[in-house]
C-alpha cells in the first residue's frame, strides 16, 4: 500500500510540473494521459484495498468503495462526492 501511495505522490508532482505545457506532441499527450490514468487507478486500488483490509463491506463497484470510506469517515465528504461523480455510470 505504501508503495502505491509513494507512486501516487510522484505522479502528482510530475503532473504538477507538466502544468502549463502545450502538449503539442503525441508523446507529451500520451505522457499526460498515462500519468492521469495511472493516478486514477492507484486511487481506485487504494480505496478498495482499504475497504477490504478494514472489512467494511463488499462493494459492487469502485464508486461503492468511495461511498463506504465516506460512510466510515475515512474520506472527507467533499472529496468522496468529487470521486463518486468520477465513477458514476454514464
N, C-alpha and C positions, 0 to 999 in steps of 0.2 A: 504494500500500500504506500509506504513512504517513497519507494522508487517512482511510483506514478505521480505522487504529489510533487516530487522534485522535477519530474519531466514536465508537468503542467506549469510549474513556476518558470522553467526555462523557456517553454513555448510562449508564455505571456510576455516575458522580457523580449524575446525575439520579435513577436508580433508588434509590441510597442515600438521597437526600433524600426520596424518596417512602416510605421505610420508616416504618411506624407510621401511615400514612394509613389512613382507614377504607374507602376505595374504595366508598362508598355510591352514588355516581352512576355512570351508564352511561359518562359521559365519563372519569371517573377510572379505571374498569376498562379502558376501551379504551386509555387512555394507557399503563397498566401493561403490557397485552398487547402493544401496539405496540413499546414500549421493549424488552421481553424478546425478542420475535420478531426485531426488527432487530438486537439484540446477538447473538443466536444465529446469524443469517445472516452477520454480519460475521466471527464466529469460524470458521464453515464456509468462507467465502470466503478468509480469510487462510490457513487450514490447507491448502486445496487449491492456492492460489497458491504457497505456499512449497514444496510438493512439486513443483509444476511448474517453478518457477524454478530449483530446485536439481537438477532432473532425477533425482528419487529413485524414480521408478516411475510406473506407470499405474494409480492406484487406481480400483476399480469402484464405490466408494461413498464417502460422506463419512466413514464410520467408518474405512475403509481409509486415508484421508488422515491421520487422527489416529494410527493404528497405525504408519504409515510414519514420521511425525515422531518418535514414541517410539522406534522401532527405530534411528533415527539420532541419538538423544539430543538432539533439538531441542525436545522437550517432556518435562517431568518425568513419571515413571512414574505417580505418583498422579493428576496432572491428566489424563493420557491415559486412564487407566482410568475416571475420572469422566466424561470426554467421550464415550468409547466407549459407555458404558452409556446415554447420552442418545440415541445414534444406532443403538442395537440395534434390529433388526426386532421388531415386536410379536409 
